[in-house]
Amino acid sequence: MQRRSGITLGIAAACAAAAMTSAACAPSKGGGGGGGGGDSSSGTINIGLLASKTGAVGTQGTLFGEGVQLAVDQINADGGVKGVDGRKLKVTAVDDQSDPATARSGAIQLIKTDKVVAILGPYGTSACLSASAVTQQYKTPAVCSAASDAVTAQKFSYIFNMATIGTTYATSVFDFLNAVKPVAAKKIAVLYEDSAYGTGLNTAMKAAAKKNAGDIAVSLSFKAGTSDLSPLVTRAKGSGALVIVVAAFTPDVVNTLRAVKTTGTEALVVSFSGGVINPAVTKLGSAAEGVVGIGAWNSAMANRPELQPFLDKFKAKYNTEASADAASGWTAAYELLAALNEAKSADPTAIRDGLRKMTVSIGINPPYTADFDDTGLMINQRESMLGAQLINGKFETVWPKKVATASIKG
């Protein structure tokens, strides 16, 4: 793959890093096979946000969208898209309602009616799979977040998956346990919701266990939104599992933690990224204390000086703490900015090519480059992973040592 030299995007300097000469920055006509969402009267570049505000993924999708909007506000305040004549970004949002069919129709609306040149989202595997066929048909790039290999396995050329996929999550569970609590890796229970996200992670956990001499003592599925998960937690407890891995979205993680508390289960609970590193989990108090999140982001990381300004800005705008999902939204927006600056154009196909070529490090994340391979999958996934544990009401990074802020408890 052809690549440019890497750049680092921080909060204040993200846009200035890619400043172009005026000759190279003539206004783009936009269009290609997609919506052509450059507004010539205002000079804006219209981008779509397709994410759940309601339904099973609504908690995480809302935070993703808030991260996108915060980043766009910052990009515009910093002078807009320098590679496209300093034009400002405009976000047009659609709620996909955590429903694949609605995600598909929402993508069509954004491209054909709202005339966006690119889409950020959807958030969630099922929605990404559904919308990706639309973005491919209409030749409009989308940066989605789906914890599944299936999205890029379609070999579509207009879909880019920025999320950590299930195989990386599962491998990282064992990397984490082997580093901080090796005995626990020998006996694991998996609880998973029965959509593409949960079932994919369950399959990945089984494969990773075989490679790491681990034992999946029991693997139990449930329907997303099940209010009482104590029967499943009781079965996991009875299996003798030392770790319970939960593959689910935030509401189900919350219900699992409540069940762990009420059943007196002492196993270490591990879940993934924004599903657990989330204000809704922190608000549980003692029921959530000690839970571990495996993902590519946490609000407490050592040696990341640009993190605190992001946290402060998010809290000031939304009056809540930033989550991994909010950081994903911010990251997606800055990936798109890098692609626009690489393309020097708001044409959808040029943006697609820019996403393929750009390489960028974003200062609020662990130190890795957030660029894509030839299939559209984010690279360096395993290197970006960390483990965060809720300690005294705050998620502290406990692994790896290079970004750790505390030692694991329990």
C-alpha positions, 0 to 999 in steps of 0.5 A: 500500500502506498503511504505518506509520511506519518503525522500526529493530530492533536487538539489544537494542531490537528488541522495545521499539520496538513496545510496546503498551498493555495494553488493546491487547495482550489475548492472541490466540486464534490460528487463522484458516485456519491452525494457530492455534499460540498455546499458551494454557497457556504463553503462547507463539506457535508458529512453524515453521522449514522449512529444509534441514539435509541435501541440496544446500542443507543448508549454507545452510539450517542457517545460516538456521535457526541465525540464526532460533533466535538471533533468537528467543532474543534476542526472548524475552530482550528481553521477547517479542512486546510487541504480543501481551502479551509472549508468547514465541516457540517454534520448531518445525523441520522439515528439508525435505532440499533436496527440494521434495516434502518441503518441501510435506509439511513445511509441511503437518505444521507447519500441521496437526500442529504448529499453527504460526501462521507459517513462516520458510522454506523456503530455496531456490527449488524448496522455496519454490515447493512449500511456497507452495501449502500456505501459501496453501491453509491461510492461513498466512503464510510468509517464504521465501528464494528467488532467483526472481521465480516465487515471488511471480509466483504472486500468492499472498497468504500467501507473502513472499519476503525474498531477493534475486531473480535479476534483481537479482543479475544487474543488481548484478553489472554495477553492481559490475563497472562500478564497480570493474573495467569491462573485466571486464564485457565478457567473462563466463562463467556456470556454473550448477547446473540447478535452478530457482535456477541456471537462473533466474540464468543467464537473468537474467545473459543479460538483464542482459548485453544491457542493459549491453553485456556479453558472455556468452562461454559459459554452462554448466550442471551437476548440483548436487553434481558433484564435478569441475567442472574440465572446465567451468572449462577451457571457461570459461577457453578462452572468454577470459572475464575473470569467471566467475559461479557460480550455485550453492549452497555445495558447488558454489561450493567445487568451482568454486573448487577447479577454478579453482585446479587449472586455473590460471584467472585470471578473477575468480570472482563468486558470490551471497550465502550461497552464497559468503559462507560459512565453508565457502568461507573455509576453502578458504584460498588456493583461495578468495582473491579470490572475490567475493560479490554479496549484501545482507549481509557480516560486515564493513560500515562504519557498521553498529554493531549488526553486531558484537554479532550476530557475537559472539553467533552465534560464541558460540552455534554456534562458527562465523562467521555467514554471509549465510544466518545473517543472513537467518534473523535478519532473517526472525525480526525481520520476523515480530516486526514483523508480530506487533507490527503485527497485535497478534495471533497469528492467521495472517491478521492476521500476514499483514496485518501483514507487508503493512503493516510497515516495518522496518530491521534493524541488522545489514543495509545501511541499507534497509527490509526490507518487502514490496510488494503481491506479497510481494516485498521492496522496495529490493533493488538499493539493499541490494546490496554486493560482498564480496571474500575478502582475506587470509582475510576477506570485506571489503566492497569496494562500494559505498563507503558500507559498504566496508571495503577496496578490491578486489584483483586 
